[in-house]
């Protein structure tokens, strides 16, 4: 039986295909982050130097995002997203082969270049699919990223339990994900919506410096990214070194946080419609403050993991809401608005890891993680400026 996908992908199939791409990204992240403690030990790094290395991933993403808008305009969102995904899959296994902090940092920098293309490409494509369907899907689509994180974290825990070599684990995972990308590609939309439906996409700017509403959305997005990234980057290390949990608990922490975020996002589309954008962002900020303080004020591994999970559940729909709003700013192409806001989001990763690392080096890792609660407060306060209108009206749309 030959494999013959439809010549012109339907929006419904495209929704599931782009969801699979989000899941691939999540599995990649959830798979390698639990290896951070082992990488740190292998190269003899400190908390501060690991933090400095982790910043390189965000730096690479920010650099590539300056060009992604133009690449999307020329090649389409599906080509940019899949290319970024392929590069990320090929680059992840090399993270556990490095023998120095410099090599680790360079690997992360190159990986970040593909992260940037994948992130903007898949988010822009999701906005296009959302517009084609005429109903909001962004939260649930992002849920597949978090679901991927669960899968990646669980597999990483199993690999740690059975003492499977890190390179074998990550190489096998990447090979499987490349197959998923190959299957998904034909079902993605052939062209950006802007090339057929929107004059703004074809005539608008391909790059903008965030200002006004885009600046606010970007700063809020950056804050949410820093908190989410801070938990994913440092939770395993905090549990293993501060709370003295074993290696498997590191994977459980990453998987549980991703699971909470997945649950929040899969519930998110109707929830955002009911609460509105502002209340959704407000709840996310408050949950961040409560969850982070719960995590860093306990000596129990279980309660700490629960605190991280509360934070991620509350923040689940903040980034999807902000990205959707960015893709609907009048006079700005979808990919340009998304790139502008996600660029600031990834710029947050440039500041987040080293700040936490430096605080951990000078004080404790717990205090560094506790600082994330300040960003939660900023998100709650900034929610007042988020546009409260919904991007699409699905009152008469079919389910799916």
VOSE-470078 format. One record per residue (C-alpha): residue in three letters; chain; y, z, x. Coordinates in pm, 1 decimal. Layout:
# residues N
R  residuo  cadena  py  pz  px
R  ALA  A  Y  Z  X
...
# end
This chain:
# residues 400
R  residuo  cadena  py  pz  px
R  UNK  A  0.0  0.0  0.0
R  UNK  A  331.6  -107.0  152.0
R  UNK  A  641.7  112.6  154.8
R  UNK  A  922.3  -70.9  -29.3
R  UNK  A  1226.0  135.7  -133.7
R  UNK  A  1466.6  -10.2  -388.3
R  UNK  A  1699.1  -277.2  -253.9
R  UNK  A  2001.9  -108.6  -410.9
R  UNK  A  1957.0  272.4  -399.3
R  UNK  A  2038.4  453.8  -721.3
R  UNK  A  2273.6  754.5  -718.8
R  UNK  A  1991.3  979.6  -840.0
R  UNK  A  1765.6  880.8  -551.0
R  UNK  A  2061.7  898.7  -314.6
R  UNK  A  2120.5  1257.5  -424.4
R  UNK  A  1771.1  1359.8  -315.7
R  UNK  A  1792.4  1153.5  1.6
R  UNK  A  2118.0  1314.3  116.1
R  UNK  A  1975.8  1653.6  18.7
R  UNK  A  1688.9  1582.8  257.5
R  UNK  A  1941.4  1508.6  533.7
R  UNK  A  2111.9  1843.2  467.2
R  UNK  A  1769.9  2010.4  487.4
R  UNK  A  1699.9  1842.8  822.4
R  UNK  A  2022.8  1986.3  963.6
R  UNK  A  1934.5  2331.9  832.1
R  UNK  A  1583.1  2324.5  976.1
R  UNK  A  1719.6  2225.2  1316.8
R  UNK  A  1965.7  2514.5  1319.6
R  UNK  A  1717.5  2766.0  1180.2
R  UNK  A  1456.6  2658.4  1434.3
R  UNK  A  1646.4  2698.6  1758.4
R  UNK  A  1881.7  2991.7  1691.2
R  UNK  A  1602.3  3253.6  1699.7
R  UNK  A  1533.2  3135.8  2056.6
R  UNK  A  1875.5  3258.8  2175.3
R  UNK  A  1743.9  3597.6  2299.2
R  UNK  A  1471.0  3422.2  2498.9
R  UNK  A  1717.0  3166.9  2637.7
R  UNK  A  1951.6  3448.8  2736.7
R  UNK  A  1672.7  3629.1  2917.7
R  UNK  A  1543.4  3313.8  3089.6
R  UNK  A  1881.5  3219.0  3237.2
R  UNK  A  1999.8  3577.5  3300.0
R  UNK  A  2310.6  3544.2  3085.4
R  UNK  A  2537.7  3815.4  2944.7
R  UNK  A  2661.9  3842.6  2585.7
R  UNK  A  2998.3  3703.9  2696.1
R  UNK  A  2850.2  3403.5  2878.4
R  UNK  A  2617.1  3322.1  2588.4
R  UNK  A  2918.6  3337.0  2358.3
R  UNK  A  3107.3  3102.0  2586.6
R  UNK  A  2815.0  2859.6  2589.8
R  UNK  A  2777.2  2865.4  2211.7
R  UNK  A  3138.5  2758.5  2178.9
R  UNK  A  3047.9  2425.7  2338.4
R  UNK  A  2856.6  2319.1  2028.4
R  UNK  A  3170.3  2359.8  1819.0
R  UNK  A  3379.6  2187.8  2086.3
R  UNK  A  3154.4  1883.3  2085.0
R  UNK  A  3165.8  1870.6  1704.9
R  UNK  A  3545.4  1894.2  1696.2
R  UNK  A  3577.4  1613.7  1951.5
R  UNK  A  3345.7  1379.3  1761.9
R  UNK  A  3512.3  1456.8  1430.0
R  UNK  A  3833.3  1296.6  1555.4
R  UNK  A  3656.0  959.9  1547.4
R  UNK  A  3409.1  1001.9  1261.7
R  UNK  A  3656.3  894.7  992.1
R  UNK  A  3709.0  558.6  1162.2
R  UNK  A  3335.8  517.2  1225.4
R  UNK  A  3258.7  587.9  861.7
R  UNK  A  3520.2  335.6  748.5
R  UNK  A  3349.1  70.2  961.2
R  UNK  A  2978.8  156.5  938.4
R  UNK  A  2946.5  367.4  622.5
R  UNK  A  2855.7  729.3  571.0
R  UNK  A  2479.9  677.9  568.5
R  UNK  A  2473.2  510.6  911.2
R  UNK  A  2695.0  777.7  1067.4
R  UNK  A  2499.4  1064.2  910.1
R  UNK  A  2158.3  931.8  1012.3
R  UNK  A  2274.1  847.6  1366.0
R  UNK  A  2409.1  1200.1  1404.4
R  UNK  A  2082.9  1341.5  1271.3
R  UNK  A  1872.4  1140.6  1515.1
R  UNK  A  2084.7  1252.0  1810.6
R  UNK  A  2065.0  1616.8  1701.6
R  UNK  A  1686.5  1601.9  1664.5
R  UNK  A  1649.6  1452.6  2010.9
R  UNK  A  1883.9  1706.6  2170.7
R  UNK  A  1758.8  2038.2  2028.4
R  UNK  A  1430.2  2068.8  2226.3
R  UNK  A  1618.1  2053.4  2557.2
R  UNK  A  1798.8  2380.2  2477.4
R  UNK  A  1494.7  2585.4  2581.2
R  UNK  A  1440.8  2390.4  2904.5
R  UNK  A  1768.2  2491.8  3068.6
R  UNK  A  1763.2  2712.0  3377.3
R  UNK  A  2132.4  2800.4  3396.9
R  UNK  A  2415.5  2891.4  3165.2
R  UNK  A  2599.5  2574.4  3273.2
R  UNK  A  2309.0  2351.4  3175.2
R  UNK  A  2275.8  2532.9  2844.3
R  UNK  A  2647.4  2486.6  2774.1
R  UNK  A  2637.9  2114.5  2859.7
R  UNK  A  2335.5  2066.8  2634.2
R  UNK  A  2522.1  2237.8  2349.2
R  UNK  A  2832.4  2024.4  2410.1
R  UNK  A  2631.7  1702.4  2379.1
R  UNK  A  2445.1  1838.9  2078.9
R  UNK  A  2779.2  1921.4  1915.5
R  UNK  A  2887.8  1557.5  1934.9
R  UNK  A  2597.9  1463.5  1709.6
R  UNK  A  2651.0  1772.2  1492.1
R  UNK  A  3004.2  1651.2  1414.9
R  UNK  A  2891.3  1303.9  1312.3
R  UNK  A  2604.9  1442.8  1105.3
R  UNK  A  2819.6  1705.3  932.4
R  UNK  A  3109.2  1480.3  828.1
R  UNK  A  2879.5  1189.7  750.0
R  UNK  A  2648.1  1383.9  521.9
R  UNK  A  2928.6  1574.2  346.9
R  UNK  A  3126.7  1254.6  285.4
R  UNK  A  2813.9  1086.6  154.1
R  UNK  A  2748.3  1381.5  -77.1
R  UNK  A  3100.9  1348.7  -220.6
R  UNK  A  3034.9  978.1  -277.8
R  UNK  A  2706.0  1048.8  -454.5
R  UNK  A  2879.0  1316.6  -661.2
R  UNK  A  3140.9  1065.0  -770.9
R  UNK  A  2875.0  807.4  -858.6
R  UNK  A  2681.5  1060.0  -1066.6
R  UNK  A  2996.2  1192.7  -1235.2
R  UNK  A  2883.6  1554.0  -1202.3
R  UNK  A  2921.5  1827.7  -938.0
R  UNK  A  2629.8  1852.6  -694.2
R  UNK  A  2796.3  1976.1  -376.3
R  UNK  A  2681.5  2338.8  -397.2
R  UNK  A  2318.1  2252.7  -463.9
R  UNK  A  2326.0  1984.2  -196.3
R  UNK  A  2446.9  2243.6  53.9
R  UNK  A  2166.4  2461.7  -76.0
R  UNK  A  1921.1  2229.5  93.9
R  UNK  A  2088.8  2304.0  428.1
R  UNK  A  2027.0  2673.3  367.0
R  UNK  A  1673.9  2603.7  242.2
R  UNK  A  1618.8  2420.3  568.3
R  UNK  A  1741.6  2727.9  752.0
R  UNK  A  1477.5  2934.5  572.3
R  UNK  A  1204.8  2692.6  671.2
R  UNK  A  1330.1  2678.5  1029.3
R  UNK  A  1351.9  3058.4  1053.4
R  UNK  A  1003.2  3109.8  905.7
R  UNK  A  847.0  2854.4  1138.3
R  UNK  A  1029.2  3010.2  1434.7
R  UNK  A  893.3  3353.9  1338.9
R  UNK  A  540.3  3216.1  1310.5
R  UNK  A  578.8  3043.9  1646.3
R  UNK  A  700.7  3369.5  1803.3
R  UNK  A  415.5  3566.5  1647.7
R  UNK  A  154.4  3330.7  1792.2
R  UNK  A  345.8  3300.7  2121.7
R  UNK  A  383.5  2925.5  2090.9
R  UNK  A  590.0  2778.1  2374.7
R  UNK  A  952.1  2721.4  2270.7
R  UNK  A  955.2  2359.0  2388.1
R  UNK  A  636.4  2281.3  2195.8
R  UNK  A  780.0  2444.1  1883.3
R  UNK  A  1113.7  2262.0  1893.4
R  UNK  A  972.6  1925.1  2003.7
R  UNK  A  718.9  1928.9  1720.8
R  UNK  A  984.5  2028.3  1468.7
R  UNK  A  1221.6  1753.9  1584.3
R  UNK  A  950.1  1487.9  1566.8
R  UNK  A  870.9  1582.7  1206.9
R  UNK  A  1239.5  1576.5  1112.9
R  UNK  A  1287.0  1230.0  1261.3
R  UNK  A  1021.5  1108.1  1018.3
R  UNK  A  1210.8  1269.4  728.1
R  UNK  A  1532.6  1092.3  834.5
R  UNK  A  1351.9  758.2  856.5
R  UNK  A  1214.0  798.7  504.1
R  UNK  A  1550.4  912.2  361.9
R  UNK  A  1765.2  636.6  513.7
R  UNK  A  1677.7  347.8  276.6
R  UNK  A  1754.9  558.7  -30.3
R  UNK  A  2110.9  649.1  72.4
R  UNK  A  2405.4  457.1  -76.2
R  UNK  A  2467.0  129.6  103.4
R  UNK  A  2848.1  157.8  125.2
R  UNK  A  3108.1  429.7  115.5
R  UNK  A  3252.1  465.3  -233.6
R  UNK  A  3590.1  383.9  -84.4
R  UNK  A  3488.8  30.2  8.6
R  UNK  A  3417.3  -59.0  -351.2
R  UNK  A  3582.7  189.0  -582.3
R  UNK  A  3883.9  337.9  -413.6
R  UNK  A  4190.0  170.4  -273.5
R  UNK  A  4281.9  495.2  -102.4
R  UNK  A  3967.4  484.8  111.4
R  UNK  A  4033.2  136.2  241.6
R  UNK  A  4408.8  164.3  285.0
R  UNK  A  4461.0  535.7  353.4
R  UNK  A  4482.8  697.4  698.0
R  UNK  A  4160.6  731.6  897.9
R  UNK  A  4280.9  1053.1  1063.9
R  UNK  A  4531.4  1314.9  952.5
R  UNK  A  4661.0  1637.8  1101.8
R  UNK  A  4587.0  1905.2  839.0
R  UNK  A  4898.9  2036.9  670.2
R  UNK  A  4985.4  2178.7  331.9
R  UNK  A  4683.2  2217.4  108.1
R  UNK  A  4452.5  2058.2  367.6
R  UNK  A  4564.8  2316.4  623.2
R  UNK  A  4492.4  2604.5  386.1
R  UNK  A  4154.3  2461.9  290.6
R  UNK  A  4077.3  2408.5  658.7
R  UNK  A  4170.0  2763.2  762.8
R  UNK  A  3962.0  2911.8  482.1
R  UNK  A  3675.5  2682.3  576.4
R  UNK  A  3710.3  2788.0  940.4
R  UNK  A  3692.1  3154.2  842.7
R  UNK  A  3379.4  3097.6  633.9
R  UNK  A  3219.1  2896.1  914.2
R  UNK  A  3292.9  3168.4  1168.4
R  UNK  A  3130.5  3433.8  949.1
R  UNK  A  2827.8  3219.3  868.2
R  UNK  A  2795.3  3102.7  1226.9
R  UNK  A  2850.3  3454.5  1358.7
R  UNK  A  2556.4  3581.3  1155.1
R  UNK  A  2330.4  3291.6  1252.2
R  UNK  A  2428.5  3307.6  1620.3
R  UNK  A  2423.2  3683.2  1670.0
R  UNK  A  2199.9  3839.6  1402.9
R  UNK  A  1876.6  3794.4  1598.0
R  UNK  A  2031.9  3936.5  1914.8
R  UNK  A  2190.3  4229.5  1727.8
R  UNK  A  1862.5  4324.5  1561.6
R  UNK  A  1659.8  4293.9  1881.6
R  UNK  A  1898.3  4461.2  2125.0
R  UNK  A  2099.6  4705.6  1912.2
R  UNK  A  1848.0  4800.7  1643.9
R  UNK  A  1545.0  4745.9  1872.4
R  UNK  A  1361.0  4520.3  1628.0
R  UNK  A  1092.7  4285.2  1761.7
R  UNK  A  1121.6  3909.3  1810.4
R  UNK  A  980.8  3826.8  1467.2
R  UNK  A  1262.6  4020.5  1297.3
R  UNK  A  1513.7  3786.2  1460.0
R  UNK  A  1361.8  3491.2  1277.3
R  UNK  A  1338.7  3694.3  957.8
R  UNK  A  1709.6  3778.3  980.4
R  UNK  A  1807.2  3412.4  1019.3
R  UNK  A  1565.7  3305.5  747.0
R  UNK  A  1679.1  3578.6  505.0
R  UNK  A  2047.0  3498.9  553.8
R  UNK  A  1975.6  3130.9  500.2
R  UNK  A  1763.0  3218.3  196.9
R  UNK  A  2042.8  3418.2  38.3
R  UNK  A  2282.4  3131.8  99.3
R  UNK  A  2034.2  2883.1  -44.1
R  UNK  A  1992.5  3091.5  -360.0
R  UNK  A  2369.1  3117.2  -401.5
R  UNK  A  2414.4  2743.8  -356.1
R  UNK  A  2135.9  2637.9  -589.2
R  UNK  A  2299.8  2857.5  -852.6
R  UNK  A  2641.8  2738.9  -747.1
R  UNK  A  2720.8  2427.5  -950.6
R  UNK  A  2720.5  2601.1  -1292.7
R  UNK  A  2862.6  2918.6  -1137.2
R  UNK  A  3162.6  2739.3  -989.2
R  UNK  A  3228.6  2569.8  -1323.8
R  UNK  A  3221.8  2907.8  -1496.4
R  UNK  A  3428.3  3107.9  -1245.8
R  UNK  A  3658.8  2832.2  -1119.3
R  UNK  A  3734.4  2751.6  -757.6
R  UNK  A  3967.7  3042.7  -692.1
R  UNK  A  3736.5  3312.0  -826.2
R  UNK  A  3443.5  3159.1  -639.1
R  UNK  A  3631.0  3181.5  -310.0
R  UNK  A  3757.6  3531.7  -394.0
R  UNK  A  3405.7  3658.1  -463.2
R  UNK  A  3292.4  3505.6  -135.6
R  UNK  A  3558.5  3690.0  62.2
R  UNK  A  3487.5  4026.1  -100.0
R  UNK  A  3111.7  3985.4  -52.0
R  UNK  A  3171.7  3911.3  315.1
R  UNK  A  3360.9  4236.8  366.9
R  UNK  A  3099.8  4445.3  183.2
R  UNK  A  2797.9  4277.7  344.6
R  UNK  A  2923.2  4288.9  703.9
R  UNK  A  3020.8  4654.9  680.1
R  UNK  A  2680.0  4734.9  532.0
R  UNK  A  2502.8  4553.8  816.6
R  UNK  A  2686.2  4722.5  1103.9
R  UNK  A  2693.1  5078.4  969.2
R  UNK  A  2316.5  5126.6  940.4
R  UNK  A  2035.6  5193.3  1185.6
R  UNK  A  1778.9  5033.9  954.4
R  UNK  A  1668.0  4679.4  1033.1
R  UNK  A  1588.3  4617.5  665.8
R  UNK  A  1931.8  4733.7  544.3
R  UNK  A  2103.0  4534.3  819.4
R  UNK  A  1921.4  4218.1  712.1
R  UNK  A  2017.4  4295.6  352.0
R  UNK  A  2383.3  4326.6  454.6
R  UNK  A  2377.4  3988.3  626.0
R  UNK  A  2209.3  3844.4  316.7
R  UNK  A  2476.5  3987.4  83.0
R  UNK  A  2742.5  3823.5  299.0
R  UNK  A  2571.7  3485.7  294.9
R  UNK  A  2498.5  3497.7  -79.1
R  UNK  A  2863.7  3564.3  -154.1
R  UNK  A  2989.9  3297.9  86.1
R  UNK  A  2736.6  3040.6  -33.6
R  UNK  A  2973.7  2833.5  -246.3
R  UNK  A  3294.2  2879.8  -50.0
R  UNK  A  3246.5  2591.1  193.7
R  UNK  A  3109.5  2343.1  -67.6
R  UNK  A  3405.9  2423.4  -294.2
R  UNK  A  3655.9  2373.5  -10.8
R  UNK  A  3494.2  2049.7  110.6
R  UNK  A  3488.6  1904.4  -239.9
R  UNK  A  3858.3  1989.3  -279.0
R  UNK  A  3932.0  1825.4  56.8
R  UNK  A  3755.5  1507.8  -52.3
R  UNK  A  3972.7  1486.0  -363.0
R  UNK  A  4320.2  1522.4  -212.6
R  UNK  A  4535.1  1244.4  -357.8
R  UNK  A  4614.3  956.2  -121.4
R  UNK  A  4362.0  1065.8  143.9
R  UNK  A  4024.9  887.5  190.1
R  UNK  A  3722.4  1104.8  120.4
R  UNK  A  3590.9  1091.0  477.8
R  UNK  A  3937.8  1162.7  620.7
R  UNK  A  3994.6  1468.7  402.4
R  UNK  A  3646.0  1601.1  471.5
R  UNK  A  3685.6  1538.8  846.5
R  UNK  A  4023.0  1715.9  857.2
R  UNK  A  3891.3  2029.8  688.4
R  UNK  A  3556.0  2039.7  866.3
R  UNK  A  3732.7  1986.3  1198.9
R  UNK  A  3918.6  2311.0  1142.0
R  UNK  A  3592.0  2463.4  1028.5
R  UNK  A  3420.5  2375.7  1352.9
R  UNK  A  3728.8  2480.9  1544.9
R  UNK  A  3645.5  2823.4  1404.8
R  UNK  A  3319.5  2806.0  1594.8
R  UNK  A  3524.6  2750.8  1910.5
R  UNK  A  3685.4  3090.7  1860.6
R  UNK  A  3410.5  3283.0  1680.8
R  UNK  A  3123.5  3299.7  1932.5
R  UNK  A  3331.3  3382.1  2241.9
R  UNK  A  3540.9  3639.4  2056.6
R  UNK  A  3229.1  3817.2  1935.8
R  UNK  A  3076.0  3784.6  2281.6
R  UNK  A  3382.3  3925.6  2458.1
R  UNK  A  3407.2  4215.9  2212.4
R  UNK  A  3036.1  4283.5  2262.0
R  UNK  A  3082.1  4277.6  2639.4
R  UNK  A  3381.0  4513.1  2634.1
R  UNK  A  3268.1  4734.1  2344.2
R  UNK  A  2950.4  4670.9  2142.4
R  UNK  A  2794.8  4377.2  1961.3
R  UNK  A  2816.9  4579.5  1640.4
R  UNK  A  3194.2  4599.7  1669.3
R  UNK  A  3208.3  4226.6  1739.7
R  UNK  A  3014.0  4148.7  1423.4
R  UNK  A  3220.3  4402.7  1225.8
R  UNK  A  3530.6  4197.4  1311.0
R  UNK  A  3395.8  3926.9  1079.5
R  UNK  A  3493.7  4147.6  785.4
R  UNK  A  3858.2  4074.8  867.7
R  UNK  A  3794.8  3706.4  803.6
R  UNK  A  3630.4  3797.2  475.4
R  UNK  A  3950.6  3971.5  371.9
R  UNK  A  4151.8  3661.3  467.1
R  UNK  A  3924.7  3441.8  252.9
R  UNK  A  3973.4  3674.7  -44.0
R  UNK  A  4351.7  3672.1  -4.3
R  UNK  A  4370.9  3295.4  59.1
R  UNK  A  4170.5  3219.1  -255.3
R  UNK  A  4494.9  3231.4  -455.7
R  UNK  A  4607.1  2902.2  -299.2
R  UNK  A  4287.7  2704.4  -368.5
R  UNK  A  4326.8  2436.1  -640.4
R  UNK  A  4141.0  2559.7  -946.3
R  UNK  A  4062.6  2222.7  -1104.9
R  UNK  A  3713.9  2077.9  -1085.6
R  UNK  A  3663.4  1745.4  -904.0
R  UNK  A  3453.6  1592.9  -1179.8
R  UNK  A  3392.4  1652.1  -1546.2
R  UNK  A  3023.7  1677.6  -1625.3
R  UNK  A  3057.9  1794.9  -1981.7
R  UNK  A  2908.1  1470.1  -2103.2
R  UNK  A  2696.2  1386.6  -1800.8
R  UNK  A  2319.7  1381.6  -1805.2
R  UNK  A  2138.6  1656.3  -1623.4
R  UNK  A  1968.3  1603.5  -1289.0
# end
